[in-house]
Amino acid sequence: MLKQALAALFMAVVAVPALAQRKAEVKFQPGNFGTMVNGTITGDEYFDYVLGAKGAQELFAELQVSDTNGNGVIYFNILPPGSDGVAIYNGSIDGNTARITLPEDGDYTIRV
């Protein structure tokens, strides 16, 4: 039986190579420090949200599941620049809300 879930992911960045099945670049409107993205995940799919950030910035991400058929679990991981799948935040262990200080400049991936 396939797992289905609708998820909203809120991401904020404040100043202070496995290939995705689906991928989107996250951009913030000028003057804004956050945005919300929505999507649907089915079965063993995953979706990569990629955003550029500077080291020492704080990244906040929160996953809200709005609908599921009751089979399986949905979570997100945060991968640093150049990662081959190794996460610096693991939602299956650490939960659906992350607030981390980024270790380096580059493109970070939030994999749902």
C-alpha atoms as a printed R data frame, in Angstrom:
    type eleno elety resid chain resno      x      y      z
1   ATOM     1    CA   MET     A     1  0.000  0.000  0.000
2   ATOM     2    CA   LEU     A     2  1.443  3.432 -0.915
3   ATOM     3    CA   LYS     A     3  1.971  6.147  1.645
4   ATOM     4    CA   GLN     A     4  0.558  9.545  0.687
5   ATOM     5    CA   ALA     A     5  1.048 12.794  2.520
6   ATOM     6    CA   LEU     A     6  0.639 16.460  1.853
7   ATOM     7    CA   ALA     A     7  3.337 18.466  3.545
8   ATOM     8    CA   ALA     A     8  4.061 22.116  4.124
9   ATOM     9    CA   LEU     A     9  7.618 23.045  4.902
10  ATOM    10    CA   PHE     A    10  8.459 26.462  6.317
11  ATOM    11    CA   MET     A    11 12.051 27.540  5.911
12  ATOM    12    CA   ALA     A    12 13.821 30.600  7.177
13  ATOM    13    CA   VAL     A    13 17.429 31.665  7.025
14  ATOM    14    CA   VAL     A    14 18.522 34.442  9.292
15  ATOM    15    CA   ALA     A    15 21.849 36.260  9.165
16  ATOM    16    CA   VAL     A    16 23.941 35.410 12.291
17  ATOM    17    CA   PRO     A    17 25.112 13.559 -4.722
18  ATOM    18    CA   ALA     A    18 22.206 11.408 -4.652
19  ATOM    19    CA   LEU     A    19 19.870 12.786 -7.326
20  ATOM    20    CA   ALA     A    20 16.427 13.835 -6.166
21  ATOM    21    CA   GLN     A    21 13.367 12.368 -7.743
22  ATOM    22    CA   ARG     A    22 12.071 15.949 -7.699
23  ATOM    23    CA   LYS     A    23 13.963 19.138 -6.963
24  ATOM    24    CA   ALA     A    24 13.097 22.831 -6.509
25  ATOM    25    CA   GLU     A    25 15.195 25.896 -5.755
26  ATOM    26    CA   VAL     A    26 13.936 27.935 -2.810
27  ATOM    27    CA   LYS     A    27 14.107 31.718 -3.155
28  ATOM    28    CA   PHE     A    28 13.069 34.381 -0.677
29  ATOM    29    CA   GLN     A    29 11.308 37.561 -1.769
30  ATOM    30    CA   PRO     A    30 13.493 40.688 -1.276
31  ATOM    31    CA   GLY     A    31 13.358 41.758  2.360
32  ATOM    32    CA   ASN     A    32 11.870 38.436  3.560
33  ATOM    33    CA   PHE     A    33 13.739 35.882  5.618
34  ATOM    34    CA   GLY     A    34 11.405 32.948  5.069
35  ATOM    35    CA   THR     A    35  8.995 31.198  2.760
36  ATOM    36    CA   MET     A    36  6.568 28.286  2.743
37  ATOM    37    CA   VAL     A    37  6.526 25.494  0.185
38  ATOM    38    CA   ASN     A    38  3.867 22.814 -0.302
39  ATOM    39    CA   GLY     A    39  4.068 19.437 -1.947
40  ATOM    40    CA   THR     A    40  2.886 15.867 -2.054
41  ATOM    41    CA   ILE     A    41  5.016 12.796 -1.371
42  ATOM    42    CA   THR     A    42  3.818  9.316 -2.358
43  ATOM    43    CA   GLY     A    43  5.392  5.993 -1.453
44  ATOM    44    CA   ASP     A    44  9.174  6.084 -1.249
45  ATOM    45    CA   GLU     A    45  9.466  9.364 -3.175
46  ATOM    46    CA   TYR     A    46 11.442 12.298 -1.912
47  ATOM    47    CA   PHE     A    47 11.647 15.949 -2.841
48  ATOM    48    CA   ASP     A    48 14.763 18.134 -2.534
49  ATOM    49    CA   TYR     A    49 14.373 21.824 -1.711
50  ATOM    50    CA   VAL     A    50 17.688 23.602 -2.351
51  ATOM    51    CA   LEU     A    51 18.660 26.998 -0.968
52  ATOM    52    CA   GLY     A    52 21.899 28.951 -0.894
53  ATOM    53    CA   ALA     A    53 23.103 30.217  2.456
54  ATOM    54    CA   LYS     A    54 26.191 31.503  4.230
55  ATOM    55    CA   GLY     A    55 28.052 29.795  7.031
56  ATOM    56    CA   ALA     A    56 27.002 31.024 10.494
57  ATOM    57    CA   GLN     A    57 23.462 31.796  9.292
58  ATOM    58    CA   GLU     A    58 20.673 30.082 11.184
59  ATOM    59    CA   LEU     A    59 18.337 27.776  9.259
60  ATOM    60    CA   PHE     A    60 14.852 27.122 10.577
61  ATOM    61    CA   ALA     A    61 12.702 24.450  8.905
62  ATOM    62    CA   GLU     A    62  9.435 22.940 10.056
63  ATOM    63    CA   LEU     A    63  7.435 20.141  8.453
64  ATOM    64    CA   GLN     A    64  3.661 20.065  8.859
65  ATOM    65    CA   VAL     A    65  1.825 17.025  7.533
66  ATOM    66    CA   SER     A    66 -1.717 17.965  6.554
67  ATOM    67    CA   ASP     A    67 -3.025 14.640  5.227
68  ATOM    68    CA   THR     A    68 -1.972 10.998  5.148
69  ATOM    69    CA   ASN     A    69 -3.557  7.628  4.493
70  ATOM    70    CA   GLY     A    70 -2.055  6.409  7.761
71  ATOM    71    CA   ASN     A    71  0.694  4.241  6.263
72  ATOM    72    CA   GLY     A    72  4.265  5.261  6.924
73  ATOM    73    CA   VAL     A    73  5.988  8.362  8.225
74  ATOM    74    CA   ILE     A    74  7.186 11.536  6.538
75  ATOM    75    CA   TYR     A    75 10.189 13.523  7.730
76  ATOM    76    CA   PHE     A    76 12.984 15.724  6.363
77  ATOM    77    CA   ASN     A    77 16.768 15.787  6.468
78  ATOM    78    CA   ILE     A    78 19.100 18.736  5.934
79  ATOM    79    CA   LEU     A    79 22.140 18.011  3.762
80  ATOM    80    CA   PRO     A    80 25.176 20.321  3.666
81  ATOM    81    CA   PRO     A    81 26.844 21.537  0.454
82  ATOM    82    CA   GLY     A    82 28.444 18.662 -1.483
83  ATOM    83    CA   SER     A    83 26.778 15.947  0.611
84  ATOM    84    CA   ASP     A    84 26.464 12.447 -0.837
85  ATOM    85    CA   GLY     A    85 23.349 11.887  1.281
86  ATOM    86    CA   VAL     A    86 24.827 12.341  4.753
87  ATOM    87    CA   ALA     A    87 22.631 14.751  6.718
88  ATOM    88    CA   ILE     A    88 23.548 17.344  9.343
89  ATOM    89    CA   TYR     A    89 19.940 17.155 10.588
90  ATOM    90    CA   ASN     A    90 17.918 13.929 10.599
91  ATOM    91    CA   GLY     A    91 14.187 14.485 11.062
92  ATOM    92    CA   SER     A    92 13.439 10.807 11.748
93  ATOM    93    CA   ILE     A    93 15.576 11.167 14.895
94  ATOM    94    CA   ASP     A    94 15.394 14.890 15.727
95  ATOM    95    CA   GLY     A    95 11.746 15.665 14.842
96  ATOM    96    CA   ASN     A    96  9.843 17.886 12.429
97  ATOM    97    CA   THR     A    97 11.335 21.227 13.552
98  ATOM    98    CA   ALA     A    98 14.967 22.157 12.937
99  ATOM    99    CA   ARG     A    99 16.923 25.228 13.991
100 ATOM   100    CA   ILE     A   100 20.604 24.904 13.165
101 ATOM   101    CA   THR     A   101 23.577 27.171 12.615
102 ATOM   102    CA   LEU     A   102 25.021 26.426  9.186
103 ATOM   103    CA   PRO     A   103 28.684 25.372  9.202
104 ATOM   104    CA   GLU     A   104 29.712 26.712  5.754
105 ATOM   105    CA   ASP     A   105 28.691 28.718  2.688
106 ATOM   106    CA   GLY     A   106 26.911 26.880 -0.110
107 ATOM   107    CA   ASP     A   107 23.755 25.199 -1.300
108 ATOM   108    CA   TYR     A   108 21.882 23.285  1.396
109 ATOM   109    CA   THR     A   109 19.284 20.632  0.598
110 ATOM   110    CA   ILE     A   110 16.192 19.984  2.651
111 ATOM   111    CA   ARG     A   111 15.125 16.495  1.592
112 ATOM   112    CA   VAL     A   112 11.500 15.579  2.396
